[in-house]
C-alpha cells in the first residue's frame, strides 16, 4: 500500500496533521505527560492537557515546543510518533513524505532538529516551509503573482508577520509575543493585583471567552477561581472586561510595533497593494475579540480574518503537497 503524504503544523500550542486525500485528521495540544522516574509516556495531546496542573509529584506535563521550536527533542519525537500513529498516517510498505512548518526566524540548527525529528518518525523525505507562507496559501491567497499579500499568523508561541510576492517572502518578522504570552499576561495581572494565582487553562478561558481588546464593557464581569498567595487557600475573585484589556495591552502594542516595522521596510509598490488588500489574520490568536478593530485603527489599513484561521497552515500544507515541485524549489 502506498504511503500518504503528511503535512504537519507543529505548533507551540497545537499540532495539526493533514493527510493527503483525507484532509485534517488530527488537531491536538502539544503536550506530553510523562512519569519522571520511569520516563514512561502516560498521555499526549488532549488527554495530556486535561492533566495540566493536576498531576502528582513524579508525573509531569511538559510542552516540548517553545516559541515555535523544539525545546525537548526526545519528547517532540515521541509526541510526533504518537500523533502520526493516532492519525493512522503511517503505512507498512512505503514511507511518507512529510512537510513541516516553522516560524520565519528559526536558525539552521533548529531547522535541522525539526527535519531530524520528522525523519526519525519514518519519513522518506522531509520538507520544511515557513509558517506565514503556508498560512497565506491555506487562506486562499494567490502569492504567485508580482503583487503584495500580507499575512499575520498569531500562533501559541510566535507571531509571524510576512509580506509575500512571487511565491516568496519579501519582508518578514517573527516575534515571541503570541497566544501563550497573552495567557501569561492575564496570570501576571491577577497575581499582581489580587494576589491570586490562576492556572494556564483558566487564563486561556478568560482570553478566549471574556476579553475584548478594543472596546471592553466595564460592566461585564467574570468570576475567576484560583489560589490565594497569602493564605494558600482557594479563592474566587471577580474581574472586569476592562481589566483584561489592561492586562494584554502592552503585548498587543509590541505586536503592532513589529507590524509597523515590517510595513516601513516594504517597497512603495508593494505598500500600495497592501493599502488596497489589507492584512489577513490567521492562527488562533486572530480570534481575540476586538483585535481586528484595534489593528485597523492602529495600522489604518483593512484587516480581515481568514475563513478558517485555526487550520490555515495545515490546509496550506495540503495544497503544497499537491505541488511538490514548488516544495523542491524552496529546499
Order of alpha helices (4+ residues) and beta strands (2+ residues): beta-beta-beta-beta-beta-alpha-beta-beta-beta-alpha-beta-alpha-beta-alpha-beta-beta-beta-alpha-beta-alpha-beta-beta-alpha-alpha-beta-alpha-beta-alpha-alpha
